[in-house]
Amino acid sequence: MLVRIAGWSERKSRPGIRSGCRCAFGPLAAACLVPIASVRDTCGFLLQPSTYLHHGRDRAVVMRVSEPRAKQVYGLAVSARDGFAFAAVLSCLMHAAQPRHRRHAVVKSVARVARAYSGAAKSAQPVKQELKFEAKLLSLVRGSEFGMEVSKEAKLAEVASARLVVFGELHAMPPATHLELEVAQSMLAASAGRVHVVMEHFSFEMQHLLDEYTSGQLSFDGLNKAYAEIGTEGHDVYAYKDLLQFARDNAERVQLHGGFIPRTFAKIVMRESLEKALEAAKSKGYLAESETCEGSNEHYNYFEAMISGRDPHDTSVNPQDTFRKMFPAQIIKDAAMAHKVNQLLDVSPAGDKILVICGAAHMFYNCGVPERIFASHPKVQADTYRIYTRASDHRLPLTRTDEISMLESAFGKDTDPADLCLIFEEVDAPTQDELEEQVKAETASAYDKVGETAAIEGNLRKAEKMMARIGYSEEEISIAGRDAFNYQGVGNPHRAAAIQPGEVVLDLGSGLGVDSFIAAARAGEKGRVLGLDISKAEVAHAAQRAKDRAVPTSQLDFINADMEKIPLDDNSVDCIISNGAFCLAPNKPAAFREVFRVLKPGGRFSICTSTVKLPLEVGVNWPICMRMFEQLDNLKPICETVGFASVGVDSSDSAMQFTLDLSPEESKTSEDRNKVHVGSEEFKHLEQFDMNEICARVVVTGTKPA
């Protein structure tokens, strides 16, 4: 099995993409060669010959390619039997002048296909980096507000008041898809009736898919698969998952509509004639009987400029006639979508609202879809709001949107492009190392706040009952003493650790010191315990409490350090315990490698940690600790890969939520003590989730081979 993707500009590979193959379309094209049988990407996307992947002007087409032809034309070495059918996913309309986010979008589409086939060979790593954007909303209403950055909240209220909203997007780009969802939500909140969402991404022939999805007959994966099997439209449906889910959740008041004529009709225009396409489209009711698909000179000016890159506002340069033949293929799409909206306006009650989502090229300057709607329903123009999406470029950099000269260069003088512009640019996303350091900084900051108020007395009786519930003995609770109210763990590591007198013990993530105090009592005067924590404030508190307990630093000490970079010698520790800290380690394999390094041969570890049983639901605001939880099934393989023997994962007491028998007095908590997440308003929404279904507390144990 072979999966290879050609390099991009200057042969620099992108994250997760293997470079080094030649491609017939030059260094800015991409090729991915994979077996065509049952080809699926990670979203269940079934690729068929002639399936299109695209974003804006970027196109990728799936073609059957024999092995000899793959070698001859594409320069791709393959190792399959002669005559085996392959699918080549080619991005072939890319050029250096295009914005980086467009090139990257196609890279991600192609990479996703490759990753589906890289699993068996394990030759390609998944892309960890996500596109990151900065965006602004600019008013395009002529007057004193023109070009000014505006508040999203204020504009959403304005948008929601309109009966018709036309949203011109750059397909699948997160800034646009996120705003589309917010617009739909605002329109529903302001509507006395229903909200109709008309989407370019689905053809009229796909209406049954949308109906089956919103009624619950079809899952999202099923929708995605069926969409790809039809194969005429080729949009990234996954990018609109949240909007589609919103419609499904509100199916009684939100209706999804396929908004485009199937692409096959545009092909008829190009390959046969406009007349034949009109006849075929009208026979199916896709166009008004009076439609001729004639376009204005103004429309062609913008259409040609979109393709050629010419400045449409520079009157000294006329548009070329090169694209006149393909212009009707664009208009037939505009006309069909406008006809669909006009039909909805004819039959829907006055209280209903309509959100039209189409490519920006189908609505800018009122050309295309809007002009045909307004021609049939002149009065609705005054009750329409238009949103235009564009990527930041040399004509309008994101940092210079307040300069009139830049605005006029981008939108022209005395023109009416739209009411609102969403402008964005891709910014460099942090590397994986930077993300991990960011998580550590957030963790240290959160627990520093806890450490600052740790001296304030908490509910000791409640803490003792909690410790007893998760397995601490009466002796261990007695050792904790009045420090028990600063207990922060998720289990009891001591039972499996079985610390012996005279041993050297390392407590990773020692927090406010409770487990270190118990470990020091077990190791005795001849032993030594070192507590390590990322929070300086908690280390300071624990060290002061050890001093108050009259435990010498030769027997018990605390240091501020990173568990992924333990400042100890190799083979220097008999036993390592940890209680909750591994939940927050962003790089679990790195942390376990450090455990392995510092343990003596024959040394052991006992680590209590919380895990997730399945990946967390996308779109929910989870606290940082939960975002860092490892998946339960991954723990044992991670430890065994590092080199540990006799690895065990004890989930016999895994409940995250349980009831304690507390009196009213014992239930009280101090409002003066800082907490991490628990009871905070930011995470109030988590009360609706059953944490026992999502997470599990476990004790992980293992030994370093002697």
N, C-alpha and C positions, 0 to 999 in steps of 0.2 A: 504494500500500500504506500503510495507516494503522494504527498501534498506539498506543493511548492508555490510560492508567490514571488513574482518578480519584484525587484527593488524599485524604489521611487526616485525622485529627483536626486541627482548626484550619487545614486546607488546607496543612499542611506536607508537602512531598514527602519521600519516603525516598530514600536513595542509589540512583541508577540508575532512578528511577521518574518519569515525566513527569506532572505534576499539572495540574489545570485543567479537568477534565471534570465534568459533573454526573452524579449517579447517583440512581436512583429510591429507593435504600435509605438515603439520607442520607450525611453526611460521613464516617461511620466504615465505610462499605461501599466495596468496590473494584469497578471494572468494567474489563474489558479487551476491546476489540472487535478481532477478527482474522478473516481469512477462514477458513472451517472446513475447506476442502479441504486434506488432508494436514497438518493442524495437528500440529506436534511441538514439544516443548520441547527444551532442550539435552541432555536425557537420553534422547531418543528416545521421549518419552511421546506417544502418539497420542490426541488428544482427540476424543471422539465426543459427540453429543448425549446428555445425561443422565449423562455421566461426572461423578463427584464428586471434588473436591479437598477435603480437610478436615484439620483438626487440632483434636482435642478437640471443643469445641462450635462451632468455626468451620467453616463450610461454604462451598464454592464449587461452583457447578453450571454445566455447559456447556449452553447452550441455542441452538437455531437462532433467529436474529433477522434479519428482513428489514431492508433499509436504511431504508425509511420508518418502521418500528417503532423502529429504533435511534434515529432522530432524535426521534420523538414521545415514547417512553417513557423512554429512558435519557439523552436530551439529548446524545447523542454525534454529532458531525458526521462524516459519512463521505463519501468521494469515490469510490464504486464505482458500477457500473451498477445501475440499478433492478432489484430482484428478486434480486440476488446474495445468497447465503446467508452469514451471518456467525455466528460463535460468540461469545457474550458470556459471559465467565467472571465470575461474580458472587459476591462474598462478602457474604452477606446476614444472617447471624446474629451479627453482631459488635456489641458495645456497650462503652461507655467503662469499665465496671467490670471488664472482662476484663484479665488480666495482659498486659503489653506483649509478652512473648515469644510469646503466642498470636497477637496481631495481626500481629506481625512475621513469624511463620511463614507466615501466609496471604499476606502481602505478597510474600514470597520465592517462593511457589508461583505467584502471578499474574505476578510480574515475570519469572519464568523463561519463562513462555509468551510474554510480550511480547518478551523478548530474542530468541526464535527468529525473530521477524518484523522485528526492528529492524535486523538485519544488512544487508539490502539498502539500506534508507534511511539507515542509520547515524545514526539520530536518537536512540537511547537508549544510554546507556553501561552496561556490565555492572556489577553490584554487586560492588565490590571488598571491602567489609567482610563479614566472617563474624560470626555470632552468637558471643558470648563469654560464658561462664558461670562462676559460682562455685558450688560444691556442697559439701554435707556429707552424711555418713551418720549417722543417729541411731538408737540402739537404741529399739525400741518394746516390748521385753519388760518387763513390769511387775516392779518391784523396784528395787533400788539403781541399776541401769544405765539405767532408763527415761529417755529424753530426752538421754542423754549422747552426745556425738560419739564415734564409734568408728573404729578403724583399718580401712581397706578390706582390707588384707592379711589381718588376723585374721578378718574377717567372711567373706571369700571362702573361707577354709578351712572355716569353719563351714557356709556355704551348700553347698559342694561335698560335704559329708558326708551331706546329705539325699538321699533318693530322689526326692522331688518338690519342685520349686521353682516357685512361682507369682510371676511378676514383673508387677506392675501398673504400666504406664508411662503417661506423657504422650506420645502418639504422635510419633515422628520427632524428639524432642528429643535433642540430642547427649549430655547427661549420662546419659540413660537408655540410649540405644543403645550407648554406650561400655561402660557397666557390664554390659549384657546380654551383650556379647561376652566380657568378662572372666569373667562367671559361667559361660558355656558352656565356656570354655577350662578353668576350674577343675574343672567337673563332669567333663569328659572325662579330665582328669589323674587324678581320684580314682575314676573308674569302672573296674570290672573288665569291664564289658560295653559296651553302646552308650548313647549319649545321644540321646534323642528330643526335638526342639525343635518344640513346637506353637505356631503363630503365628496370631494373630487376623487378620493382614493378608492371609492367603490363605484363600479359601473352600475347602470340600471339593471343589468342582468344579474347582479350580485345582491339585489334587494332581499332575496330570500335568506341569504346568509346573515344579514343584519337582523332580520326579523327573528330568525331562529336563535341568534345570540342573545338578543335583548329579552326574549321570552324564556331563556334558560335551557333551551333544547340543545344548544351548542356551547361548548366551553370556549375559552379564548384560544387555547391551543388548537381546538377543532376548527375554529373560525380561521385561524392563521393557515392551517393546513389546506382547508377547502379553498381559501382565497388563492393560495399558490397553485393549487391544482387547476383552477380555472385559468390562471396564468396570463390574463390579458392586461392587467394594470401594473403590477410589479412594484407597488409602494411598500415601504417598511411599516407594516401594520402594527408591529410591536411598539413603535414610537407613539402610537395613539392609544395605547392600552388603557391609560388612566381616563381618557375622555370616553372611550367605549364602555369602560366599567361604570363611569358616572351615569351614562345613559341606561345601562342595564339596571343599576340600583334605583333609578327613577323612571322605570319603564312606563308607568302610568301617565307620566307628564312629559317625558322626553322621547321623541321619535327620531330614529336615525334614517337617513335617506341616501341611497346611492345617487351621486350627483353628476356622473359623467357618462357620456355615450361611450360604449366599448371602443377601445383603440382600433379595433378592426375597421371601423368606419373611416378613421383618418387614413388608414392604409388604402382603402378604396379610393379616397380622394387623390392620393398620390400615384397609385398604380393604374387606376382606371380613369375615373372622371368625377368631378364634383357632382354632376347631374345624377350619376348612378348612386353615389353616396347619399344624396338628398332623398332620392326616391326610396332607397332601402330604409333610411332612418325614419322618414315620415310614415312608412307602412307599419312601423313598430310603435309609432306615437312618440318617438324621441325628439321630434322637432315640430314646431308650429307649421301649419300648412303654408303660411305666407313666407316662411324663412327662405332666403336666397343665399345666405352666407357671404354677402358682400361686406367688405370692411372699409372703413374710412381711411383717408390718407394719414390722419393723425394716429390711428391705431397702428397702421403699418410702420409709421415712423418709430414708434416705441418697440414694436415687434422686431423690426430689423436691427435696431440698436441693441436689443437684448442679446441677439445672436452675434452680431459683428463686433460689439464693444464700442461702437461709435457713440459720441455724446449726442443724445437725442435733442438736446437744447441748443446745439451749435447749428444755427441756421446757415452757416457758410458751407456746410458739408451736407449734401443731400443723401438720403438713404439709397443704398444699392437696390437694383431690381432682382438681384440674385435669388432672393427668397420669396418672390411673388408667387411662385408655384405652390410652395408649401404653406403660404398664408391661409388659404381656405381650410387646410387641415387643422389649423389652430382655431379658426372661427367656428368650425362645426362643433368643437368642444364647448366653446363659449355659449353658442346658441342653444345647445342641448341643455346645459346647466341652467341658463336663464329660463328656458321653457319649463324646466322642472320647478323652479322657484315661482314662476308666474302661475303655474297650476296650483301651487300651495297657497299663494296669495288669493287666488280666485275662490278657493273652497274653505280656507281656514277662518275661524271666527276672528274678530278684531282683537281679542285678548291674546291670541297666539303670537309667538315671536319666532323668527327664522334666523338661524345662524348659518351662513354659507362659508365653507372653508375650501379655498382653492389656491392654486399657485399664484404668487404675486403677479405673474405675467398675464393672468386672466382677469385682472381687475384694476390695474394701475391707471390713474388719470381717467377713471370711469369707463375705460375701454373694455371691450370684451363682454363679460357677464353683466356688470352694472348697467351699461348703456341699453342693453336689450330688455332688462327688467324695467328700467325707467320709461322706455318707449311704450311698453304695455301698461304700466301702472305709474303714470306721471306723479300722482299724489304721494306715492310711497317714498319718493326721493327725499322729501323733507323729513321723513321719519326713518332715515337710513344712516348708519354709522359705518365708516370704512376704515379698516386697519391695514396698513401696508408694512410688510417686513422687508428689511434689507440688511445685508452684511456691511459692516464698516469697510471702507476702501479708501483709495487715495483721494476720491472726490469728497468724501465725508468721513474723516477719521472720527472715532468715538470720542477722542479727546478734544475735538474742535467743532462740536455740533452747535456751539453758541456763536459761531462766526457767520454773519450774513452772506459773505462771499462764498463760503463753503456750502451753505444751505442752497443758495441760488444755483451753484454749480451742480449740486446733486438733484434738485427738484425743479429748477427753472424759475424764471420770473413770471409772476402773474398766472401761474398754473394751478390746477386743483388736483394734486396727486391722490390725496386721501384726507381723512380727518386726523389720523394718528399714525405715527411711524414707530415701529419697534425696530431699533437699530442695535446690533450686537456685534461682538467680535470674540473669537476664541482666544483665550489666554492660556499660557503654559500651565498645565495641570501639575500639581506637585508630584514628585517621584514617589515611589513606594517608600523609600527611606525617609523622605520628608513627611509623608503622611504618618508614618510610625512615630517619628519624633513629635509631630503635632499631637498625636494621641497621648503620648507620654507627658507632654507639657500640660494638656488638659487634665489628665489624671492627677498629676502632682498638684496642680492648682486647686482642684476640687478637694483633695484630701488635706491640703494645707489649711483650708478653711475649717475642716473638722478638727485638725490638731490645735488650732487656735482657741477652741472652746472646750477641749477635752478635759480641762481641769474642773469645769463646772460639773457638779455631781449629777449623775443621771439616775434612772430608775433601776436600782441594784437588784431588787427582787424579780423584776421582769427579766433582766439580763440573766440571772441565775436560772430561772425556769427555761429560758431559751437555750442556754448551754446544756442543761439537763436533757432537753428534748432532742438535741442533735448529738447526744452521745457522750458528753463529758461526765466523768465520775464525780462523786461527792468530794473526793480528795482533790481532784483537779480544780473543781470550782472553789474549794477552800483555798488552794494556792493562789488562784486569781484574786481572791479577797475583794477589796473595794474597787479594784481595777476592772472587775467583771463588767461594770456598766459601760466600759469602753471596748467590749468584745466586738469584733467586726467580721468574724469568719463566716464560712458557709458549711462547716462540718467540724469533725474532730480528727486531726491528723495524728494524735498521740497514740491512739490504740494500735494502729498499724506500724507506727514508727518504732515503738518499744525502745525508747531511748535508754541506754545503759550508763551507769556511773563511769565517769572518766572520758566519755566520748566528746568529740568535737561536733557541734551541731550548728547548722546554718538555717535560720528562719527567713525565708524569702517573702518579702512583703510583710514585715513584722508589724506594721501599723503602729498602734498605741501600746504594743508590748505584751499583751495578755498571753499569747502562746509562748513567747520567749521566756516569760516568767515561769511558766509551767515546765518548759524544757530545761531551764537552768536548775530547777529543783530536782529533776530526774537525773541530769548529768552530774550533779553534786559539785563539791568543792574542787575535785580533781578534773572535772570536765570544763568545757568552755562552749558558750553559746554566743553566736553573733547574729543580731537582728539587722536585716537590710531592708530599706524601704526607699521609695522614690520621693516621698514627701518629707521635706526638711522639718516642717512643723511637727509631724507625728514622730519623727526620730528624736527631736528635741524633747518632746513630752515623755516618750518612753525612757530616754536616758535619765531624765530627772526623776521619774518614778523608780527606776532601778536604784538610783542614789538614795531616794527616800526609803527604799526597802533595805538599804545597807548591803546591797549585793555589789561586790567589787567588780571593777571593769575587767579584771583578769578572768572573771568567771562569766560575766555577761556584759556585752557591749552592743551599741547600736551605731550603724553607719548609714549615710545617705548615698545610695548608689542605684544603678540600673540592673535589674536581674538578668538582662540580656548581655551585660558586661560586668560580671562579678569580679571585684578586685581582690581575688584570692588566687593562690598558687594551684597548679594542677595537683590532683590526688591529695588534697589536704583536709577533707571533711569526711567524717564517718556517716553522718545522717543529715538529710535535708528535709525540712518540713515546710509547708506553705499552706496558708488558709485564706483563699480568696484572691490572692494576688495574681495567680495565673489566669484568672478571669480577664484581667486587664492587660495582660501582655499582648501587644499587637502582633508579635512574631513568635508564636508558640514553639516552632522548631528551634529557633535560635535560643530561646530560654531553656529548653530541655537539653540542648547541646552544652550550654554552660553548666547545667546540673551535672551532666555526665563528666565534663572536664574536671570539675573541682572535687567530685567524689573520689575517695580512695577505691582501689579495686576491692570488690566485695561490699562496697558501701551501698546504701539504700536511700530511697526517698519515699515520702508519704505526702501527697499533695491533694488538698481539698479544693475543688473548683466547681464552678457552675458551667453548664454547657447548654447548647440548644439542640433539640432533637431533630429539627429541620431548619433550613434557612429562614431567617426572619422575613416577614411580609414586607414587600417593597412599598414605600410611601408612608409608612408609619414612623412617627418620631420616637425612636427607641433611645434610651439613655446610653451613654458611652460604654458603660459596663457591659450591657447586653450586646452592643454592636461588636464587642471584642470577644464574646463567648465563642469557644471552639465548638464545632459540631461533635456530638457525642461519639459517633462512630469513627471519628478521625483520631481520637486520643491514643488508642493502643498502637495503630500503625505509625504514628509520629514517634512514639517512644521506642518502638522496635527498630525503626529506621535509624534512629540516633545510635542504637547499640545496646539498649537495656535488655536484660533478661528477666524472666518471670514477671512480665508486666500484667498487672491486674487493674480492672476498672470496676470498683464496687458501687453499684447503683441501688443497693438494697434499701437505702433511706434517701430517696431522691426528691421527695416532695419539696417544692419551692414555697408553697402556701400551706399552712396548717394552723390549727387553733390551739392556743394556750389557755389553760384554765387560770384566768386572772381575775382578781377582785377589781372593783372600780379603781381603787387606789393604785393597784399594781399596773393598771392599764395606762396610767398617766405618763406623759413624756414632757421633758423640759423644752420649752419654746426657745430657750436661750442657747441651746446646744445646736451647732451646725450639723446638718445631715447631708448625705449625698443621695439625691434623687427622692428618697423615701418621703412620701407625703407632699412633695412639691407640686405646685399648680401646673408646672410645665408638663408633668407626666401624669396628670389626672386621668387622661384618656386611657391609660393602661389598665384602669380598673375593670374595663370591659373584657379584658383578656383573661383566660384561664392559664396562669403561668405554669401550672403542673402539666398542661398539655404541650407547652412550648419549650420549657426548660427542664433540666434535671441537675441536681447536686450529686457529685460523685467524689470518690476518693481514688486517686490513681497511685499505684505503687509499682516499684520495680527495683532491680539491683544492677549495679555495674559489675560485669563479669570479673572474677578474680584473676 
